[in-house]
Amino acid sequence: MNITVCVKRVPDTEARIRISSGGADIERDGVKYVLSPYDEFAVEAALQLVEGAGGGQAAAGPAPLAGGAGTAAGDGRVTLVSFGPEATKESLRAGLALGAHRAVLLRGEPGMDGWATARVLASELEGGDADLVLFGIKAVDDDQQQVGPMVAELLGRPCATSVAAIDVDGGVATCRRAVEGGQEVVELDLPAVVTVTKGRYEPRYASLRGIMMAKRKPLVEKEAPAVEAGLVVERLDLPPARPEGRIVGEGAEAVPELVRLLREEAKVL
């Protein structure tokens, strides 16, 4: 079974973000970039699927959701695909160090238009041999949750989103989605597209051996096809500063004044 995981290079979630002088982008100098954390769940899901029945040792992680047997698909290959600038190679090497077998970088400058990104990725995935194409449920920088389903539509494949556990038996992928009060089970005929969220898959740490082997694994670079974006960012604004708190009194005697302020000033009552 061959699995392709589409990943994105994003600013570290702990990085201090500043808006550039033009006002329509962030200041990128000095910002640390990493694989999007949700994409790490997708990479771990792919590794466990190809390792489980093929003699490999899957990384330890949380117990499967109720009803999940944790079955794997057998021997196969995990390929990482990313659309981004030249520096994205560093993030792809990090994914190869975790155990992925090869990577493909589509060189270009992705923007906020998820539809444009989906078309670039679909152009690479069309005609490929991937039984499963996995995405993180979202990228933590733009939080759109669009690209995975859009790629599925472009490829004409069934899609399940926000999946916490995947089991594959023959040509069917059983996907388990957490819903309020329980879980929803969706079965997809392969080939299919799935977006993965936190659940069964706890990302592993790269071993020293994995880091050294990643340097020798194939990383193919291609120019991304030119795709016109239909969405343009005109301006970015930082969230407004939180106003200072006010102390209206102490104990029960302060309650009437607090209620008055909430009703007349904050207008939340």
C-alpha beads as a LAMMPS data file, in Angstrom:
LAMMPS data file: protein, C-alpha beads

269 atoms
268 bonds

1 atom types
1 bond types

-500.0 500.0 xlo xhi
-500.0 500.0 ylo yhi
-500.0 500.0 zlo zhi

Masses

1 110.0

Atoms # bond

1 1 1 0.000 0.000 0.000
2 1 1 1.349 3.392 -0.967
3 1 1 0.349 6.497 0.941
4 1 1 1.027 10.122 0.068
5 1 1 0.913 12.734 2.817
6 1 1 0.551 16.374 1.781
7 1 1 2.339 18.565 4.312
8 1 1 2.857 22.292 4.807
9 1 1 5.698 24.371 6.222
10 1 1 4.286 26.846 8.753
11 1 1 5.662 29.271 11.358
12 1 1 6.329 27.639 14.710
13 1 1 3.256 28.025 16.900
14 1 1 5.457 29.647 19.561
15 1 1 6.980 32.184 17.151
16 1 1 6.283 35.875 17.693
17 1 1 4.512 37.037 14.544
18 1 1 4.975 40.567 13.205
19 1 1 3.180 42.158 10.260
20 1 1 5.453 43.341 7.450
21 1 1 5.696 46.987 6.447
22 1 1 3.416 46.368 3.455
23 1 1 0.655 45.226 5.803
24 1 1 -0.408 42.234 3.685
25 1 1 2.066 39.604 4.907
26 1 1 4.040 38.651 7.985
27 1 1 7.682 39.500 8.607
28 1 1 9.431 36.232 7.787
29 1 1 13.019 37.046 8.769
30 1 1 14.020 35.238 11.947
31 1 1 10.833 33.135 12.101
32 1 1 11.313 29.430 12.798
33 1 1 9.337 27.103 10.504
34 1 1 8.113 23.567 11.199
35 1 1 5.780 20.957 9.748
36 1 1 2.217 21.897 10.587
37 1 1 1.359 19.946 13.791
38 1 1 -1.791 18.417 12.285
39 1 1 0.282 17.196 9.342
40 1 1 2.454 15.340 11.860
41 1 1 -0.630 13.332 12.877
42 1 1 -1.170 12.456 9.209
43 1 1 2.470 11.388 8.795
44 1 1 2.216 9.168 11.877
45 1 1 -1.015 7.617 10.585
46 1 1 0.675 6.789 7.273
47 1 1 3.724 5.275 8.971
48 1 1 1.629 3.092 11.244
49 1 1 -0.474 1.851 8.315
50 1 1 2.514 0.771 6.235
51 1 1 4.474 -0.628 9.198
52 1 1 1.847 -2.561 11.089
53 1 1 1.478 -5.641 8.895
54 1 1 4.755 -5.367 7.059
55 1 1 7.128 -6.404 9.805
56 1 1 7.943 -2.861 10.892
57 1 1 7.524 -1.693 14.456
58 1 1 4.947 1.027 14.800
59 1 1 5.553 3.756 17.319
60 1 1 3.738 3.513 20.619
61 1 1 0.737 5.814 20.881
62 1 1 -2.678 6.211 22.464
63 1 1 -5.057 3.265 22.468
64 1 1 -7.347 3.056 19.413
65 1 1 -10.812 4.542 19.641
66 1 1 -13.519 2.139 20.669
67 1 1 -14.256 -0.266 17.864
68 1 1 -10.894 0.209 16.145
69 1 1 -8.759 -2.871 15.811
70 1 1 -5.732 -0.931 14.648
71 1 1 -5.365 -3.060 11.543
72 1 1 -2.774 -1.993 9.039
73 1 1 -2.599 -2.152 5.290
74 1 1 0.679 -3.974 4.878
75 1 1 3.961 -3.190 3.166
76 1 1 4.122 0.031 1.259
77 1 1 5.732 3.419 0.851
78 1 1 5.062 6.810 2.432
79 1 1 5.680 9.822 0.195
80 1 1 5.596 13.414 1.418
81 1 1 4.453 16.159 -0.956
82 1 1 4.688 19.875 -0.204
83 1 1 4.064 23.085 -2.127
84 1 1 6.369 25.840 -0.921
85 1 1 9.661 27.714 -1.263
86 1 1 13.131 26.168 -1.403
87 1 1 13.428 26.299 2.406
88 1 1 10.594 23.748 2.653
89 1 1 13.221 21.050 2.063
90 1 1 14.226 21.354 5.718
91 1 1 10.714 20.455 6.864
92 1 1 10.527 17.607 4.365
93 1 1 13.821 16.203 5.667
94 1 1 12.295 16.294 9.155
95 1 1 9.419 14.150 7.853
96 1 1 11.849 11.750 6.168
97 1 1 13.696 11.428 9.489
98 1 1 10.459 10.180 11.067
99 1 1 10.335 7.277 8.596
100 1 1 8.808 8.506 5.330
101 1 1 10.480 6.967 2.297
102 1 1 10.656 9.831 -0.199
103 1 1 9.559 13.442 -0.631
104 1 1 8.519 15.775 -3.427
105 1 1 8.826 19.549 -3.245
106 1 1 6.734 21.628 -5.628
107 1 1 8.665 24.885 -5.592
108 1 1 6.495 27.971 -5.451
109 1 1 4.960 30.569 -3.174
110 1 1 1.590 29.406 -1.852
111 1 1 -0.824 32.086 -0.743
112 1 1 -4.056 32.110 1.215
113 1 1 -6.095 30.752 -1.710
114 1 1 -6.776 27.125 -0.777
115 1 1 -8.297 26.422 -4.200
116 1 1 -5.055 27.439 -5.935
117 1 1 -3.023 25.243 -3.562
118 1 1 -5.382 22.315 -4.148
119 1 1 -4.937 22.580 -7.916
120 1 1 -1.146 22.575 -7.588
121 1 1 -1.189 19.485 -5.363
122 1 1 -3.757 17.686 -7.522
123 1 1 -1.584 18.203 -10.592
124 1 1 1.164 16.192 -8.850
125 1 1 -1.153 13.537 -7.410
126 1 1 -3.055 12.821 -10.637
127 1 1 -1.957 9.540 -12.114
128 1 1 0.000 8.610 -8.974
129 1 1 -0.127 5.211 -7.283
130 1 1 -1.246 6.380 -3.828
131 1 1 -4.054 4.281 -2.362
132 1 1 -4.516 6.918 0.334
133 1 1 -3.782 10.637 0.244
134 1 1 -3.609 12.064 3.756
135 1 1 -3.716 15.649 4.992
136 1 1 -3.723 17.209 8.419
137 1 1 -7.218 18.486 9.142
138 1 1 -5.879 22.031 8.760
139 1 1 -2.719 24.095 8.593
140 1 1 -2.160 26.049 11.785
141 1 1 -1.246 29.265 9.960
142 1 1 -4.395 29.834 7.875
143 1 1 -6.813 27.411 9.634
144 1 1 -8.919 26.923 6.496
145 1 1 -9.601 23.149 6.460
146 1 1 -10.236 23.387 2.707
147 1 1 -7.349 21.925 0.722
148 1 1 -7.887 18.219 1.505
149 1 1 -11.553 18.089 0.404
150 1 1 -10.764 20.258 -2.631
151 1 1 -8.015 17.876 -3.749
152 1 1 -10.406 14.938 -3.303
153 1 1 -12.935 16.662 -5.547
154 1 1 -10.306 17.416 -8.203
155 1 1 -9.117 13.793 -8.159
156 1 1 -12.655 12.381 -8.113
157 1 1 -11.990 10.392 -4.920
158 1 1 -14.133 9.861 -1.818
159 1 1 -13.119 11.927 1.193
160 1 1 -13.508 11.815 4.970
161 1 1 -12.476 14.751 7.154
162 1 1 -11.481 15.189 10.811
163 1 1 -10.596 11.499 11.143
164 1 1 -9.078 10.311 14.434
165 1 1 -8.338 6.693 13.395
166 1 1 -8.036 4.775 10.132
167 1 1 -8.205 1.007 9.578
168 1 1 -7.699 -0.556 6.148
169 1 1 -8.988 -3.957 5.089
170 1 1 -8.582 -4.879 1.454
171 1 1 -9.831 -2.018 -0.657
172 1 1 -11.817 -0.286 2.077
173 1 1 -10.659 2.325 4.600
174 1 1 -12.721 2.555 7.785
175 1 1 -12.455 6.056 9.250
176 1 1 -13.531 6.963 12.764
177 1 1 -14.566 10.547 13.481
178 1 1 -15.157 11.855 16.985
179 1 1 -18.602 13.423 17.369
180 1 1 -20.414 14.715 20.412
181 1 1 -21.346 11.757 22.596
182 1 1 -19.624 9.099 20.516
183 1 1 -17.988 8.446 17.171
184 1 1 -19.036 8.286 13.534
185 1 1 -17.733 5.481 11.321
186 1 1 -17.268 6.173 7.611
187 1 1 -16.166 3.570 5.052
188 1 1 -14.377 4.688 1.888
189 1 1 -13.460 2.659 -1.184
190 1 1 -9.793 3.123 -2.060
191 1 1 -8.216 5.184 -3.497
192 1 1 -9.427 7.916 -1.153
193 1 1 -8.488 11.180 0.556
194 1 1 -8.583 11.600 4.357
195 1 1 -7.827 14.555 6.626
196 1 1 -6.455 13.512 10.022
197 1 1 -6.861 15.103 13.432
198 1 1 -5.582 14.286 16.898
199 1 1 -6.687 10.876 18.136
200 1 1 -4.965 7.526 17.762
201 1 1 -1.786 8.968 16.276
202 1 1 0.802 10.488 18.600
203 1 1 3.715 11.806 16.494
204 1 1 6.970 9.972 17.158
205 1 1 10.361 11.558 17.715
206 1 1 13.032 11.225 15.057
207 1 1 15.869 8.899 16.078
208 1 1 19.513 9.716 15.382
209 1 1 19.555 6.869 12.844
210 1 1 16.435 8.287 11.196
211 1 1 18.001 11.739 10.956
212 1 1 21.128 10.330 9.320
213 1 1 19.129 8.156 6.894
214 1 1 16.953 11.138 5.910
215 1 1 19.969 12.760 4.259
216 1 1 20.169 9.876 1.766
217 1 1 16.469 9.469 1.009
218 1 1 15.229 10.838 -2.324
219 1 1 13.845 14.382 -2.293
220 1 1 12.608 15.383 -5.741
221 1 1 12.258 19.073 -6.585
222 1 1 9.916 20.350 -9.274
223 1 1 8.639 23.745 -10.279
224 1 1 5.010 24.076 -9.232
225 1 1 2.621 24.735 -12.119
226 1 1 1.499 28.329 -12.487
227 1 1 -1.996 28.633 -11.022
228 1 1 -3.780 31.974 -10.801
229 1 1 -5.041 32.728 -7.317
230 1 1 -8.575 33.991 -6.914
231 1 1 -8.048 35.266 -3.376
232 1 1 -5.756 38.176 -2.510
233 1 1 -4.889 39.336 1.005
234 1 1 -5.232 43.111 1.193
235 1 1 -4.345 43.679 4.844
236 1 1 -3.421 41.880 8.041
237 1 1 -4.223 43.259 11.498
238 1 1 -3.087 42.091 14.904
239 1 1 -5.852 41.347 17.423
240 1 1 -6.807 44.424 19.471
241 1 1 -5.012 44.779 22.781
242 1 1 -6.965 43.425 25.714
243 1 1 -8.176 46.290 27.966
244 1 1 -6.962 46.408 31.539
245 1 1 -9.132 44.768 34.153
246 1 1 -11.188 46.710 36.693
247 1 1 -11.833 45.903 40.332
248 1 1 -15.336 46.985 41.352
249 1 1 -15.210 45.836 44.959
250 1 1 -14.942 42.784 47.149
251 1 1 -17.375 40.093 48.245
252 1 1 -21.145 40.149 47.900
253 1 1 -21.338 43.940 48.139
254 1 1 -19.648 44.236 44.724
255 1 1 -22.224 42.107 42.905
256 1 1 -24.795 44.871 42.132
257 1 1 -22.122 47.140 40.658
258 1 1 -20.651 44.245 38.652
259 1 1 -24.084 43.375 37.240
260 1 1 -24.712 47.035 36.332
261 1 1 -21.414 47.290 34.452
262 1 1 -22.007 44.026 32.610
263 1 1 -25.453 45.243 31.549
264 1 1 -24.786 48.927 30.779
265 1 1 -21.138 49.017 29.655
266 1 1 -20.197 45.554 28.440
267 1 1 -23.796 44.923 27.283
268 1 1 -23.475 41.180 27.782
269 1 1 -26.548 40.815 29.995

Bonds

1 1 1 2
2 1 2 3
3 1 3 4
4 1 4 5
5 1 5 6
6 1 6 7
7 1 7 8
8 1 8 9
9 1 9 10
10 1 10 11
11 1 11 12
12 1 12 13
13 1 13 14
14 1 14 15
15 1 15 16
16 1 16 17
17 1 17 18
18 1 18 19
19 1 19 20
20 1 20 21
21 1 21 22
22 1 22 23
23 1 23 24
24 1 24 25
25 1 25 26
26 1 26 27
27 1 27 28
28 1 28 29
29 1 29 30
30 1 30 31
31 1 31 32
32 1 32 33
33 1 33 34
34 1 34 35
35 1 35 36
36 1 36 37
37 1 37 38
38 1 38 39
39 1 39 40
40 1 40 41
41 1 41 42
42 1 42 43
43 1 43 44
44 1 44 45
45 1 45 46
46 1 46 47
47 1 47 48
48 1 48 49
49 1 49 50
50 1 50 51
51 1 51 52
52 1 52 53
53 1 53 54
54 1 54 55
55 1 55 56
56 1 56 57
57 1 57 58
58 1 58 59
59 1 59 60
60 1 60 61
61 1 61 62
62 1 62 63
63 1 63 64
64 1 64 65
65 1 65 66
66 1 66 67
67 1 67 68
68 1 68 69
69 1 69 70
70 1 70 71
71 1 71 72
72 1 72 73
73 1 73 74
74 1 74 75
75 1 75 76
76 1 76 77
77 1 77 78
78 1 78 79
79 1 79 80
80 1 80 81
81 1 81 82
82 1 82 83
83 1 83 84
84 1 84 85
85 1 85 86
86 1 86 87
87 1 87 88
88 1 88 89
89 1 89 90
90 1 90 91
91 1 91 92
92 1 92 93
93 1 93 94
94 1 94 95
95 1 95 96
96 1 96 97
97 1 97 98
98 1 98 99
99 1 99 100
100 1 100 101
101 1 101 102
102 1 102 103
103 1 103 104
104 1 104 105
105 1 105 106
106 1 106 107
107 1 107 108
108 1 108 109
109 1 109 110
110 1 110 111
111 1 111 112
112 1 112 113
113 1 113 114
114 1 114 115
115 1 115 116
116 1 116 117
117 1 117 118
118 1 118 119
119 1 119 120
120 1 120 121
121 1 121 122
122 1 122 123
123 1 123 124
124 1 124 125
125 1 125 126
126 1 126 127
127 1 127 128
128 1 128 129
129 1 129 130
130 1 130 131
131 1 131 132
132 1 132 133
133 1 133 134
134 1 134 135
135 1 135 136
136 1 136 137
137 1 137 138
138 1 138 139
139 1 139 140
140 1 140 141
141 1 141 142
142 1 142 143
143 1 143 144
144 1 144 145
145 1 145 146
146 1 146 147
147 1 147 148
148 1 148 149
149 1 149 150
150 1 150 151
151 1 151 152
152 1 152 153
153 1 153 154
154 1 154 155
155 1 155 156
156 1 156 157
157 1 157 158
158 1 158 159
159 1 159 160
160 1 160 161
161 1 161 162
162 1 162 163
163 1 163 164
164 1 164 165
165 1 165 166
166 1 166 167
167 1 167 168
168 1 168 169
169 1 169 170
170 1 170 171
171 1 171 172
172 1 172 173
173 1 173 174
174 1 174 175
175 1 175 176
176 1 176 177
177 1 177 178
178 1 178 179
179 1 179 180
180 1 180 181
181 1 181 182
182 1 182 183
183 1 183 184
184 1 184 185
185 1 185 186
186 1 186 187
187 1 187 188
188 1 188 189
189 1 189 190
190 1 190 191
191 1 191 192
192 1 192 193
193 1 193 194
194 1 194 195
195 1 195 196
196 1 196 197
197 1 197 198
198 1 198 199
199 1 199 200
200 1 200 201
201 1 201 202
202 1 202 203
203 1 203 204
204 1 204 205
205 1 205 206
206 1 206 207
207 1 207 208
208 1 208 209
209 1 209 210
210 1 210 211
211 1 211 212
212 1 212 213
213 1 213 214
214 1 214 215
215 1 215 216
216 1 216 217
217 1 217 218
218 1 218 219
219 1 219 220
220 1 220 221
221 1 221 222
222 1 222 223
223 1 223 224
224 1 224 225
225 1 225 226
226 1 226 227
227 1 227 228
228 1 228 229
229 1 229 230
230 1 230 231
231 1 231 232
232 1 232 233
233 1 233 234
234 1 234 235
235 1 235 236
236 1 236 237
237 1 237 238
238 1 238 239
239 1 239 240
240 1 240 241
241 1 241 242
242 1 242 243
243 1 243 244
244 1 244 245
245 1 245 246
246 1 246 247
247 1 247 248
248 1 248 249
249 1 249 250
250 1 250 251
251 1 251 252
252 1 252 253
253 1 253 254
254 1 254 255
255 1 255 256
256 1 256 257
257 1 257 258
258 1 258 259
259 1 259 260
260 1 260 261
261 1 261 262
262 1 262 263
263 1 263 264
264 1 264 265
265 1 265 266
266 1 266 267
267 1 267 268
268 1 268 269
